[in-house]
């Protein structure tokens, strides 16, 4: 009896160890699915999540992720199916997933359905033909979960099994977990797109405000942004830096709203007093932009765009590394556009003339590294 108990305990321990190993492996797979997901594109993220879930669901033999695009559910990620054939399986929004629990009232949950045979009356001949080619016309089990955002099914993830009649409870929990993660991803993306739209509209409105007051500024801000981003890319800066530089360049002259129209639009050269008033516009730019939440870097870059590399600029007279590198990029772009633009008191310089001036001012007004890149780009 004692021997039997020992053997029984040993077997029990082996089962526990095996279970622990399985759970540990599953944990590793789940972690692998989410590492660096915030740095991924949507396509890479969905593929990582889809294949991560596929590995964790042993019954899954094939699978597909459908996304709602222009009122149609389109397969964008799959496993096991012929991609060319699967691409023909596109559902209209109102006709999608007949007999499936994917209505707008359905919560994010994993569902299972056994398809004995498709109803020919509910599908077109073309779709029936495609389903037969794929093997999803009859005799298979599908585990699926809707991807929801604000009550709308923006997608559905499906795993298909052709050798068993059901998926385990664990598999259903895993798919529910992954579908909730994907739903959260889409929700965040939609919120981000809304915020970005509001952000872009706000920036456009600010630029329009100064363009109404200062005719010269019309088009100037957009060109400076274009030149600044080109230089930043030439310097291999990060995407976030380039985006912030672009916004700061677009708003670098917003402080001119605080300068009188008479001075801004004066047809001749400015007096020393008038020029000193103009030199206050970076300070006004800082006052305006620092009131906007999340604009600290952008404010700093725009505020310092008239500081010269040798310390002779304004408003603070700082030099070299004390000037934000991003501001020094905007300064070169701003100067290049100013020189190549028609002004009331002088004609526009040619590109080659402007670049020659930038070359001569390297180490004085302009950072040599940035100037060199600008010369190569705009030559």
TARA-V955148 format. One record per residue. N is the residue number from 1. RES is the residue in three letters. PSI is psi as a letter, one per 40 degrees, with the letter a starting at -180 (* if undefined). NEAR is the number of other C-alpha atoms within 12 Angstrom. D_FIRST is the distance of its C-alpha to the first C-alpha in whole Angstrom. Layout:
# TARA-V955148
N,RES,PSI,NEAR,D_FIRST  N,RES,PSI,NEAR,D_FIRST
This chain:
# TARA-V955148
1,UNK,d,7,0  2,UNK,d,8,4  3,UNK,d,9,5  4,UNK,d,10,5  5,UNK,d,11,6  6,UNK,d,12,9  7,UNK,d,13,10  8,UNK,d,14,10  9,UNK,d,14,12  10,UNK,d,14,14  11,UNK,d,14,15  12,UNK,d,14,16  13,UNK,d,14,18  14,UNK,d,14,20  15,UNK,d,14,21  16,UNK,d,15,22  17,UNK,d,14,24  18,UNK,d,14,26  19,UNK,d,14,27  20,UNK,d,14,28  21,UNK,d,14,30  22,UNK,d,16,31  23,UNK,d,16,33  24,UNK,d,16,34  25,UNK,d,17,36  26,UNK,d,24,37  27,UNK,d,19,39  28,UNK,d,17,40  29,UNK,d,24,42  30,UNK,d,28,43  31,UNK,d,18,45  32,UNK,d,20,46  33,UNK,d,29,48  34,UNK,e,27,50  35,UNK,h,17,51  36,UNK,e,14,54  37,UNK,d,22,55  38,UNK,e,16,58  39,UNK,e,13,60  40,UNK,i,17,59  41,UNK,i,14,62  42,UNK,d,21,61  43,UNK,d,19,60  44,UNK,d,21,58  45,UNK,d,26,56  46,UNK,d,37,55  47,UNK,d,27,54  48,UNK,d,31,52  49,UNK,d,39,50  50,UNK,d,40,50  51,UNK,d,33,48  52,UNK,d,33,46  53,UNK,d,46,45  54,UNK,d,39,45  55,UNK,d,28,42  56,UNK,e,35,40  57,UNK,g,34,40  58,UNK,d,27,38  59,UNK,d,29,39  60,UNK,h,37,43  61,UNK,d,28,45  62,UNK,i,36,48  63,UNK,i,41,50  64,UNK,i,41,53  65,UNK,h,42,55  66,UNK,h,37,58  67,UNK,i,35,60  68,UNK,h,28,63  69,UNK,h,17,67  70,UNK,f,13,70  71,UNK,f,19,68  72,UNK,i,23,66  73,UNK,h,31,63  74,UNK,h,29,63  75,UNK,h,30,60  76,UNK,e,32,60  77,UNK,h,33,56  78,UNK,i,35,54  79,UNK,h,27,51  80,UNK,e,22,51  81,UNK,i,27,54  82,UNK,h,21,58  83,UNK,d,21,60  84,UNK,d,15,63  85,UNK,d,22,62  86,UNK,d,31,60  87,UNK,e,23,63  88,UNK,e,22,65  89,UNK,g,34,62  90,UNK,h,32,64  91,UNK,h,28,64  92,UNK,i,21,67  93,UNK,d,25,66  94,UNK,e,16,66  95,UNK,e,19,65  96,UNK,h,30,62  97,UNK,f,32,58  98,UNK,h,20,59  99,UNK,e,19,56  100,UNK,i,23,54  101,UNK,g,25,54  102,UNK,f,33,56  103,UNK,i,26,59  104,UNK,e,21,60  105,UNK,e,16,58  106,UNK,h,21,55  107,UNK,i,23,53  108,UNK,h,36,51  109,UNK,i,31,48  110,UNK,h,34,46  111,UNK,i,34,47  112,UNK,h,32,45  113,UNK,h,29,48  114,UNK,h,27,47  115,UNK,h,27,50  116,UNK,d,16,51  117,UNK,h,21,54  118,UNK,i,26,57  119,UNK,h,17,60  120,UNK,d,17,63  121,UNK,e,11,65  122,UNK,e,16,64  123,UNK,i,24,64  124,UNK,i,18,67  125,UNK,d,16,67  126,UNK,d,17,67  127,UNK,d,29,64  128,UNK,d,24,62  129,UNK,d,20,63  130,UNK,d,24,62  131,UNK,d,30,59  132,UNK,d,21,58  133,UNK,d,20,59  134,UNK,d,29,56  135,UNK,e,30,54  136,UNK,f,32,54  137,UNK,d,26,56  138,UNK,i,23,53  139,UNK,f,22,49  140,UNK,i,31,47  141,UNK,h,32,46  142,UNK,h,42,47  143,UNK,h,47,46  144,UNK,i,43,49  145,UNK,h,44,50  146,UNK,i,43,54  147,UNK,h,43,55  148,UNK,i,34,57  149,UNK,h,29,60  150,UNK,f,19,62  151,UNK,e,18,61  152,UNK,h,24,62  153,UNK,h,37,60  154,UNK,e,36,61  155,UNK,i,42,58  156,UNK,h,50,55  157,UNK,h,52,52  158,UNK,h,44,50  159,UNK,h,45,47  160,UNK,i,40,47  161,UNK,h,32,44  162,UNK,e,27,45  163,UNK,e,17,42  164,UNK,i,20,40  165,UNK,e,20,41  166,UNK,i,27,40  167,UNK,i,32,39  168,UNK,i,22,36  169,UNK,d,17,36  170,UNK,d,20,36  171,UNK,d,30,39  172,UNK,d,31,41  173,UNK,d,24,40  174,UNK,d,34,41  175,UNK,d,45,44  176,UNK,d,31,46  177,UNK,d,28,45  178,UNK,d,39,47  179,UNK,d,38,50  180,UNK,d,27,50  181,UNK,d,32,51  182,UNK,d,39,53  183,UNK,d,34,55  184,UNK,d,20,56  185,UNK,d,29,57  186,UNK,d,28,60  187,UNK,d,22,60  188,UNK,d,20,61  189,UNK,d,18,63  190,UNK,d,18,65  191,UNK,d,16,66  192,UNK,d,15,67  193,UNK,d,14,69  194,UNK,d,14,71  195,UNK,d,14,71  196,UNK,d,16,73  197,UNK,d,14,75  198,UNK,d,14,76  199,UNK,d,19,76  200,UNK,d,20,79  201,UNK,d,14,81  202,UNK,d,19,81  203,UNK,d,29,82  204,UNK,d,22,85  205,UNK,d,17,86  206,UNK,d,30,87  207,UNK,d,34,88  208,UNK,d,25,90  209,UNK,d,22,92  210,UNK,d,33,93  211,UNK,d,28,94  212,UNK,d,20,97  213,UNK,d,25,98  214,UNK,h,28,98  215,UNK,d,24,100  216,UNK,d,27,99  217,UNK,d,34,95  218,UNK,h,23,95  219,UNK,d,26,93  220,UNK,d,35,93  221,UNK,d,37,89  222,UNK,d,30,88  223,UNK,d,29,89  224,UNK,d,40,88  225,UNK,d,37,85  226,UNK,d,31,85  227,UNK,d,35,86  228,UNK,d,49,84  229,UNK,d,38,81  230,UNK,d,31,82  231,UNK,d,39,83  232,UNK,d,37,79  233,UNK,d,25,78  234,UNK,d,23,80  235,UNK,e,24,78  236,UNK,f,15,75  237,UNK,i,21,74  238,UNK,i,15,71  239,UNK,d,16,71  240,UNK,d,18,71  241,UNK,d,27,74  242,UNK,d,32,76  243,UNK,d,26,75  244,UNK,d,32,76  245,UNK,d,42,79  246,UNK,d,37,80  247,UNK,d,41,80  248,UNK,d,47,82  249,UNK,d,50,84  250,UNK,d,44,85  251,UNK,e,50,86  252,UNK,d,49,87  253,UNK,e,51,91  254,UNK,d,41,90  255,UNK,e,36,91  256,UNK,e,37,95  257,UNK,d,31,94  258,UNK,e,27,96  259,UNK,i,28,99  260,UNK,i,20,102  261,UNK,d,21,103  262,UNK,d,18,106  263,UNK,d,25,105  264,UNK,d,32,102  265,UNK,e,24,104  266,UNK,h,21,107  267,UNK,d,17,109  268,UNK,a,14,110  269,UNK,i,16,109  270,UNK,i,19,107  271,UNK,i,13,109  272,UNK,d,11,107  273,UNK,d,12,107  274,UNK,d,21,105  275,UNK,d,18,103  276,UNK,d,16,102  277,UNK,d,25,101  278,UNK,d,31,99  279,UNK,e,31,97  280,UNK,e,28,96  281,UNK,d,33,94  282,UNK,d,38,90  283,UNK,d,31,90  284,UNK,d,28,91  285,UNK,d,40,88  286,UNK,d,32,86  287,UNK,d,23,86  288,UNK,d,29,86  289,UNK,d,31,83  290,UNK,e,23,81  291,UNK,e,14,81  292,UNK,h,18,78  293,UNK,h,12,75  294,UNK,e,13,73  295,UNK,e,25,76  296,UNK,d,20,76  297,UNK,d,29,76  298,UNK,d,37,79  299,UNK,d,37,81  300,UNK,d,36,81  301,UNK,d,41,82  302,UNK,d,49,84  303,UNK,d,42,86  304,UNK,e,44,86  305,UNK,e,48,88  306,UNK,e,43,91  307,UNK,h,40,90  308,UNK,i,36,92  309,UNK,d,35,90  310,UNK,e,24,93  311,UNK,e,24,92  312,UNK,e,19,96  313,UNK,a,25,94  314,UNK,i,28,94  315,UNK,e,27,93  316,UNK,e,20,91  317,UNK,f,20,92  318,UNK,i,23,89  319,UNK,i,28,88  320,UNK,b,26,86  321,UNK,e,17,82  322,UNK,d,21,83  323,UNK,h,34,84  324,UNK,h,29,81  325,UNK,d,35,81  326,UNK,d,45,80  327,UNK,d,48,84  328,UNK,d,47,85  329,UNK,d,52,84  330,UNK,d,53,86  331,UNK,d,43,89  332,UNK,d,48,90  333,UNK,d,47,89  334,UNK,d,41,91  335,UNK,d,35,94  336,UNK,d,40,94  337,UNK,d,36,94  338,UNK,d,30,97  339,UNK,d,26,99  340,UNK,e,25,99  341,UNK,i,25,99  342,UNK,h,19,103  343,UNK,i,22,104  344,UNK,d,16,107  345,UNK,e,14,109  346,UNK,i,14,108  347,UNK,i,12,107  348,UNK,i,18,103  349,UNK,i,20,103  350,UNK,i,19,101  351,UNK,d,23,98  352,UNK,d,20,99  353,UNK,d,19,101  354,UNK,d,28,98  355,UNK,d,31,96  356,UNK,d,22,99  357,UNK,d,24,99  358,UNK,d,36,95  359,UNK,d,27,95  360,UNK,d,18,98  361,UNK,e,23,96  362,UNK,h,26,93  363,UNK,e,22,92  364,UNK,c,23,95  365,UNK,d,33,94  366,UNK,i,42,91  367,UNK,h,36,88  368,UNK,d,25,88  369,UNK,d,24,85  370,UNK,d,37,85  371,UNK,d,39,89  372,UNK,d,26,88  373,UNK,d,30,85  374,UNK,d,42,88  375,UNK,d,30,91  376,UNK,d,20,88  377,UNK,d,24,87  378,UNK,e,27,91  379,UNK,*,18,93
